[in-house]
Amino acid sequence: MIQLLDDLVIRHQDQLDMDLLLQQFMYSSAEELRFWQMTLLPEKWDSYSTAQSK
């Protein structure tokens, strides 16, 4: 998969906004980190719903 994406970027480099791709990569990496942290750091939903109702 990495090789496929690398080839696509090289082939279409003139059409890509690399800053936008980097921003999207950073966002998706942060979201994946949050996903895996949910298993390590269980959230307390009761306190969340209480804070939201105020």
C-alpha positions as CSV (number, residue, x, y, z in Angstrom):
1,M,0.0,0.0,0.0
2,I,2.8,2.4,0.8
3,Q,4.5,1.7,-2.5
4,L,1.2,2.3,-4.3
5,L,0.7,5.6,-2.7
6,D,4.3,6.7,-3.3
7,D,3.9,5.8,-7.0
8,L,0.7,7.8,-7.2
9,V,2.2,10.9,-5.6
10,I,5.3,10.7,-7.9
11,R,3.1,10.3,-11.0
12,H,0.7,13.1,-10.1
13,Q,3.1,15.4,-8.2
14,D,2.3,18.5,-10.3
15,Q,-1.4,18.2,-9.5
16,L,-1.1,17.7,-5.7
17,D,-1.2,20.2,-2.9
18,M,1.4,18.7,-0.6
19,D,0.6,21.1,2.2
20,L,-3.0,19.9,2.1
21,L,-1.9,16.2,2.0
22,L,0.4,16.8,5.0
23,Q,-2.5,18.5,6.9
24,Q,-4.8,15.6,6.2
25,F,-2.2,13.0,7.2
26,M,-1.6,14.8,10.5
27,Y,-5.3,15.0,11.2
28,S,-5.9,11.3,10.4
29,S,-2.9,10.3,12.5
30,A,-4.2,12.3,15.5
31,E,-7.7,10.7,15.1
32,E,-6.1,7.2,15.0
33,L,-4.1,8.0,18.1
34,R,-7.4,9.1,19.9
35,F,-9.0,5.9,18.7
36,W,-6.4,3.7,20.3
37,Q,-6.2,5.8,23.4
38,M,-9.8,5.1,24.1
39,T,-8.9,1.5,25.0
40,L,-6.1,2.6,27.3
41,L,-7.8,5.6,28.9
42,P,-11.5,4.8,29.3
43,E,-13.7,7.9,29.3
44,K,-16.2,8.6,32.1
45,W,-19.4,9.1,30.1
46,D,-21.4,10.0,33.1
47,S,-19.3,13.0,33.9
48,Y,-19.4,14.0,30.2
49,S,-23.2,13.9,30.0
50,T,-23.5,15.8,33.3
51,A,-21.1,18.5,32.1
52,Q,-23.1,18.8,28.8
53,S,-26.4,19.2,30.6
54,K,-25.2,22.3,32.5
